[in-house]
Amino acid sequence: VRAVELHPSSGFDGLRLVTRAAPAMARRDVRVRIRAASLNNLDLFVARQAKDRATPLIPISDGAGEVIEVGAEVKTVAPGDRVAASFFPTWIAGPISADYHANVLGVTRDGMLTEEVVLPERSWVRVPAHLSFEQASTLPCAGVTAYNALIECARLRPGDIVLTHGTGGVAMFVLQLAKAAGARVIVTSGSGEKCTRALRLGADLAIDRSENPHWSDLVRAWTDGRGADIAIDLGGPGTFDQSAASLRFAGTLVMLGVLAGHTGSIDWVPVLEKMLRLRGVYVGSIEMFEGLNRVVDAHRLEPVIDRVFAFEEARAAYEYLASGKHLGKVVLQLR
Ligand SMILES: NC(=O)c1ccc[n+]([C@@H]2O[C@H](COP(=O)([O-])OP(=O)(O)OC[C@H]3O[C@@H](n4cnc5c(N)ncnc54)[C@H](OP(=O)(O)O)[C@@H]3O)[C@@H](O)[C@H]2O)c1
């Protein structure tokens, strides 16, 4: 089978198109012909850290395809089913643990940028029928993360006001899921043009961060001084203080991104005074993936895809995501 491997290197030079033996099957395994894979910001980080790897890795956690073979003891899927693998292939339900955390497709073990993937039956999730493989490939990381943040952690309710950052993969899922649940959504973006597009996609307010460095003032003004109910913070320490300042008393701050840096000082006082609820999120379980699919199915949601590249153009796709020009997801097609 054809695959892309990430070899020890810095930058995206380590991405190489190779041929590998088809992976072997066990009795409870399922073989899937991957048709599309989608990139996440994490994949950029993994590629940039590849110089420290001891062995090559098939990158990318997110892919979707068609079942082409099942082991003798497999009961829940059959050839022809359309599926995607869970970001954490062993985390079925319940809270995260060190074991699940150590087992991530395209990060700690081979991922989806290959024509065939074999995983145990329970690691695969059927995808909504109305989605193309390209659309379905965007669900496992960005979609599940947004679902976990909004529904599991923040307990989103109709009428809530949700704040999120940027117009990337996770943010566009936050927008779509929150709107489907009856919330109002505020997006901040570094681009006026992307603000316009976010409004067209259903955002109620889009704030251009480049023109409004104190954007939390605008969030409070737009909410009549009360503040948003939920902030899905994608920036990290660089946006934490303003996300906290944007929230109402007893609001919820979900921290899941590091777009504005991994480390830095933050102001604790508003967290204490407003008695904010803080939650960290790392993608989610297979049960959450199934919950996401129910919402996507019920509302006929279609993930926002910016651009589709051919499998052979993997490096160009990485470079495009790294350029930050995209709105929504960047996808690779494996025909
Ligand atoms: N914890 C988890 O489970 C989890 C899961 C998925 C992703 N993440 C993290 O969440 C973040 C977003 O991931 P993604 O895959 O959605 O990324 P992405 O698709 O690459 O989107 C990134 C977007 O964020 C915006 N942005 C860039 N710098 C920013 C800054 N300093 N402050 C605010 N926004 C900024 C930009 O949008 P504009 O041009 O519109 O500003 C950019 O296009 C990353 O840090 C990623 O590692 C975490």
The ligand as a Gaussian input file, in Angstrom:
#p B3LYP/6-31G(d) Opt

LIG

0 1
 N       -6.939000      19.948000      23.278000
 C       -7.473000      19.368000      22.221000
 O       -8.148000      18.347000      22.322000
 C       -7.281000      19.976000      20.885000
 C       -7.864000      19.392000      19.753000
 C       -7.726000      20.030000      18.521000
 C       -6.985000      21.214000      18.447000
 N       -6.396000      21.701000      19.573000
 C       -5.647000      22.961000      19.546000
 O       -6.575000      23.982000      19.208000
 C       -5.933000      24.960000      18.412000
 C       -6.673000      25.077000      17.078000
 O       -6.495000      23.862000      16.358000
 P       -7.050000      23.727000      14.877000
 O       -6.646000      22.375000      14.392000
 O       -8.457000      24.147000      14.834000
 O       -6.139000      24.824000      14.173000
 P       -6.205000      25.441000      12.727000
 O       -7.252000      24.789000      11.909000
 O       -4.811000      25.471000      12.216000
 O       -6.722000      26.934000      13.002000
 C       -5.885000      27.881000      13.546000
 C       -6.572000      29.244000      13.441000
 O       -6.518000      29.900000      14.702000
 C       -6.402000      31.285000      14.528000
 N       -5.270000      31.817000      15.295000
 C       -3.980000      31.834000      14.931000
 N       -3.246000      32.426000      15.873000
 C       -4.086000      32.819000      16.845000
 C       -3.934000      33.510000      18.072000
 N       -2.736000      33.943000      18.485000
 N       -5.027000      33.732000      18.832000
 C       -6.238000      33.323000      18.419000
 N       -6.459000      32.659000      17.251000
 C       -5.385000      32.426000      16.474000
 C       -6.274000      31.539000      13.040000
 O       -7.572000      31.909000      12.558000
 P       -7.834000      33.422000      12.099000
 O       -6.941000      33.630000      10.918000
 O       -9.285000      33.481000      11.786000
 O       -7.448000      34.284000      13.283000
 C       -5.897000      30.177000      12.498000
 O       -6.328000      29.960000      11.179000
 C       -4.474000      24.512000      18.289000
 O       -3.716000      25.125000      19.300000
 C       -4.543000      23.015000      18.503000
 O       -3.353000      22.481000      18.967000
 C       -6.536000      21.114000      20.771000

